[in-house]
Amino acid sequence: MRIHIKEGAAVEGESKCASCSHGHMIRGVRESDELVFCNFAYELIRIPFKVRECSNHRDRNRPDWRQMEDLAIDIQPLTSAKPAGFRLVRDSEQNESLAEAEVVSTE
């Protein structure tokens, strides 16, 4: 007979606190020499067991929003297409076209 235990306790593996930015771990020479503290509530809380899941886990290897903005590259859109629609003839363009017409007519 096969027994399936859903979401059972983890026997091996590292605690979730090892990858959390709120976690503070102190390890000794032996594997049993380990102190784990959580700093989520702005005070150190001792965690006496290995954590499998945590609702306040924040991965310390993932950059925060400010770090991502610092790393981002500003890309300016380049376009070779002319804007769509009708162009208005400005006063400076009208003056230039009149000046060209006068030069042509005097020659």
C-alpha positions as a Markdown table, in Angstrom:
| # | Residue | x | y | z |
|---|---|---|---|---|
| 1 | Met | 0.0 | 0.0 | 0.0 |
| 2 | Arg | 1.4 | 3.4 | -1.0 |
| 3 | Ile | 0.9 | 6.4 | 1.3 |
| 4 | His | 1.0 | 9.9 | 0.0 |
| 5 | Ile | 1.5 | 12.8 | 2.5 |
| 6 | Lys | 0.4 | 16.1 | 1.1 |
| 7 | Glu | 2.6 | 19.1 | 2.1 |
| 8 | Gly | 4.5 | 17.1 | 4.7 |
| 9 | Ala | 7.4 | 18.5 | 6.7 |
| 10 | Ala | 10.7 | 18.7 | 5.0 |
| 11 | Val | 13.3 | 16.4 | 6.4 |
| 12 | Glu | 16.2 | 17.7 | 4.5 |
| 13 | Gly | 17.2 | 20.9 | 2.7 |
| 14 | Glu | 18.0 | 24.5 | 3.7 |
| 15 | Ser | 15.6 | 26.7 | 5.5 |
| 16 | Lys | 13.7 | 29.4 | 3.5 |
| 17 | Cys | 15.4 | 32.0 | 5.8 |
| 18 | Ala | 18.7 | 31.4 | 4.1 |
| 19 | Ser | 17.6 | 33.2 | 0.9 |
| 20 | Cys | 15.4 | 35.8 | 2.7 |
| 21 | Ser | 16.6 | 39.4 | 3.2 |
| 22 | His | 14.8 | 39.5 | 6.6 |
| 23 | Gly | 16.7 | 36.4 | 7.8 |
| 24 | His | 19.8 | 36.5 | 9.9 |
| 25 | Met | 21.6 | 33.1 | 10.3 |
| 26 | Ile | 24.5 | 32.2 | 12.6 |
| 27 | Arg | 26.1 | 28.8 | 11.9 |
| 28 | Gly | 28.6 | 27.0 | 14.0 |
| 29 | Val | 31.0 | 24.1 | 13.2 |
| 30 | Arg | 28.4 | 21.4 | 13.6 |
| 31 | Glu | 25.2 | 21.2 | 11.6 |
| 32 | Ser | 23.2 | 21.4 | 14.8 |
| 33 | Asp | 25.0 | 24.7 | 15.7 |
| 34 | Glu | 22.7 | 27.1 | 14.0 |
| 35 | Leu | 20.7 | 30.2 | 15.2 |
| 36 | Val | 18.1 | 31.7 | 12.9 |
| 37 | Phe | 16.5 | 35.1 | 13.5 |
| 38 | Cys | 13.8 | 37.0 | 11.5 |
| 39 | Asn | 13.9 | 40.8 | 11.3 |
| 40 | Phe | 10.6 | 41.3 | 9.4 |
| 41 | Ala | 8.9 | 43.0 | 12.3 |
| 42 | Tyr | 11.9 | 45.3 | 12.9 |
| 43 | Glu | 12.9 | 43.3 | 15.9 |
| 44 | Leu | 14.8 | 40.0 | 16.0 |
| 45 | Ile | 12.6 | 37.0 | 16.5 |
| 46 | Arg | 14.3 | 33.7 | 17.0 |
| 47 | Ile | 13.1 | 30.9 | 14.7 |
| 48 | Pro | 13.8 | 27.5 | 16.4 |
| 49 | Phe | 13.0 | 25.3 | 13.3 |
| 50 | Lys | 13.7 | 25.1 | 9.6 |
| 51 | Val | 11.2 | 27.2 | 7.6 |
| 52 | Arg | 9.5 | 25.6 | 4.6 |
| 53 | Glu | 7.2 | 28.4 | 3.6 |
| 54 | Cys | 7.0 | 32.1 | 4.8 |
| 55 | Ser | 4.4 | 34.7 | 3.8 |
| 56 | Asn | 6.9 | 37.5 | 4.3 |
| 57 | His | 9.8 | 36.0 | 2.4 |
| 58 | Arg | 11.7 | 38.5 | 0.3 |
| 59 | Asp | 14.4 | 36.9 | -1.9 |
| 60 | Arg | 17.7 | 38.6 | -1.2 |
| 61 | Asn | 19.1 | 37.7 | -4.6 |
| 62 | Arg | 16.3 | 39.6 | -6.4 |
| 63 | Pro | 16.9 | 43.3 | -7.0 |
| 64 | Asp | 14.3 | 45.8 | -5.6 |
| 65 | Trp | 12.6 | 48.5 | -7.8 |
| 66 | Arg | 15.3 | 51.2 | -7.2 |
| 67 | Gln | 18.1 | 48.8 | -8.1 |
| 68 | Met | 16.3 | 47.7 | -11.3 |
| 69 | Glu | 15.9 | 51.4 | -12.3 |
| 70 | Asp | 19.6 | 52.0 | -11.8 |
| 71 | Leu | 20.4 | 49.0 | -14.0 |
| 72 | Ala | 18.0 | 49.9 | -16.7 |
| 73 | Ile | 19.1 | 51.3 | -20.0 |
| 74 | Asp | 17.2 | 54.3 | -21.4 |
| 75 | Ile | 16.2 | 53.6 | -25.0 |
| 76 | Gln | 15.0 | 56.5 | -27.1 |
| 77 | Pro | 12.7 | 55.5 | -29.9 |
| 78 | Leu | 14.2 | 56.2 | -33.3 |
| 79 | Thr | 11.9 | 56.6 | -36.3 |
| 80 | Ser | 12.7 | 57.5 | -39.9 |
| 81 | Ala | 9.1 | 57.8 | -40.9 |
| 82 | Lys | 7.6 | 61.3 | -41.3 |
| 83 | Pro | 4.7 | 62.1 | -39.1 |
| 84 | Ala | 1.3 | 61.3 | -40.7 |
| 85 | Gly | -1.2 | 64.0 | -41.6 |
| 86 | Phe | -1.1 | 67.4 | -43.4 |
| 87 | Arg | 1.8 | 69.8 | -43.0 |
| 88 | Leu | 1.1 | 73.5 | -42.3 |
| 89 | Val | 3.1 | 76.0 | -44.3 |
| 90 | Arg | 4.7 | 78.2 | -41.7 |
| 91 | Asp | 5.6 | 81.9 | -42.2 |
| 92 | Ser | 9.3 | 81.2 | -42.5 |
| 93 | Glu | 8.7 | 78.7 | -45.2 |
| 94 | Gln | 6.4 | 81.1 | -47.1 |
| 95 | Asn | 9.1 | 83.8 | -46.9 |
| 96 | Glu | 11.7 | 81.4 | -48.2 |
| 97 | Ser | 9.5 | 80.4 | -51.1 |
| 98 | Leu | 8.7 | 84.0 | -51.9 |
| 99 | Ala | 12.4 | 84.9 | -51.8 |
| 100 | Glu | 13.2 | 82.0 | -54.2 |
| 101 | Ala | 10.5 | 83.1 | -56.6 |
| 102 | Glu | 11.9 | 86.7 | -56.6 |
| 103 | Val | 15.4 | 85.4 | -57.4 |
| 104 | Val | 14.0 | 83.3 | -60.3 |
| 105 | Ser | 12.0 | 86.2 | -61.7 |
| 106 | Thr | 14.9 | 88.7 | -61.6 |
| 107 | Glu | 17.2 | 86.4 | -63.6 |
